[in-house]
Amino acid sequence: MNTVSVTDIEAAAFRRDGYLVKKGMASAATCEALAAIAERHLEERIAPVEYEVDVHYPGAPLEQGAPGADTSRRLLQAYARDQAFRDWATSAEIDQTLKRLFADDDDVMLSQCHHNCVMTKSPGFSSVTLWHQDNRYWSFDAENLISVWLAMGDENKANGCLRVIPGSHLVPLDRGRLDAALFLRPDIAENKALISQAEVVELEQGDVLFFHSKLFHAAGRNLTDSVKYSLVYTYHQASNKPIEGTRSARFPSISLG
């Protein structure tokens, strides 16, 4: 990993926009090694794996046995899969960057319950992910977590890169602006205005996207002929604890300290 610091300007931009891209944070060699592990695990279907048919998002196969029903969406539990994934997740550079973005010296913890995966956006049957905040299904004392998204290869509009709405982590929303699945309703004028501010986050191999858990984001389908691999972890401060009895407390968090 390349040594990368966070400037005052970048920290302020993260607080304002809810996301930050650090260019070239991982070397090509690191990305290729991680991608090779992911490709092997995908080829061998090493569990746990989430399939597109499981999520019922637009474009996904409708049911088991339908064409494309064996299309993977995520290799789950990445931290437990290989030492290389663990080394990336707990590196000093990630720890130092997150402390700066959290604007606190509190210990940083990796959640094993949320993200903690390799996103495997495949051609053909990859689905559309609608506008949402990750906090819709996370349960912590505070809605203040940061996800770290490593592009193991180039990510662009053609292969379904992320889109974000800058500053949307600061926008107060009534429950009525969300649908039953807690996606942003596109039929409401206020939401249309919000979505019109969206930006495409294209990444090159080795770039890392840091984004707040309240930031609205979405993604399109992979229209290329190659799988897109992204390694994604979510972190919280030690003082921000998962609520007992919820999915967020199912597995213990890992300290980066």
C-alpha positions, 0 to 999 in steps of 0.5 A: 500500500502506498503511504497517503495522508489526508489533508485538512482540505480533504477532511473538510471535503469529506465532512461536506460531501460525505465521500472522498476518493484517495487516488492510487492508495493501493499498488497494482500488485496489491490489487492484482493479488487480491483480485486473484484470490477473489477470482479463485473463490468465485470460481470455486464458489467458496461460501458464503456467497450472495447471489443476484437472485437473492436481492430481487433488485431491478435486472436480477434473475426473478427466481431460482432456476431462472437464467442467470440465477447462479450469478454472484453478487458478493463474496461475503465475510471477506475478512475471514477468507484470506490473510491478504484481505485481513492485511488490507482491512487493518493496515496502518494507512487505513487506520490513520485515514479513518481516524482523520475522517472520523475527526477523533482519536477513538479506536477504529473498529472493522465491522464483520457484519456489514459489507465485509465483502468482495463485490462481484458485479458480473456481466449479463445479470448484474442488477441495478442498486437504487438510491439508498443509505447503508444505515437503513439496515445497520443498528449502531448507537450512532449513524456514523460509520464509514465504508472503504471501497477498493477498486481492484480494477478500473470502475466506470459507467460501463461496468456499473460504478457507484454514483453518489449524491454529495452532501446527502448525508446531511439532508434530513429526510421524512420517512415518506420520502423512502419506499417500503424497502427504504430506497429513495422514491424517485416520484417525489419532487424533492427527491428528484431535485436531490437525485439531479445533484448526483455524481458518477464516481469513476475509479482507476485500479488502486483508488479507494473511495471512503463514504459515510453511511448516511450518504445516498448512493446507487449503482448501475449494471455491468454492461461489459464482458468482465467481472468488476471486483471491489473489496469493501469494508465498513468501520465504526469508532469503538465508542459507537457500538452495535445494538445488542440483538441486532444483525449489527452485533452478530459478529464481533468487530475487529480493532485496528489499534 
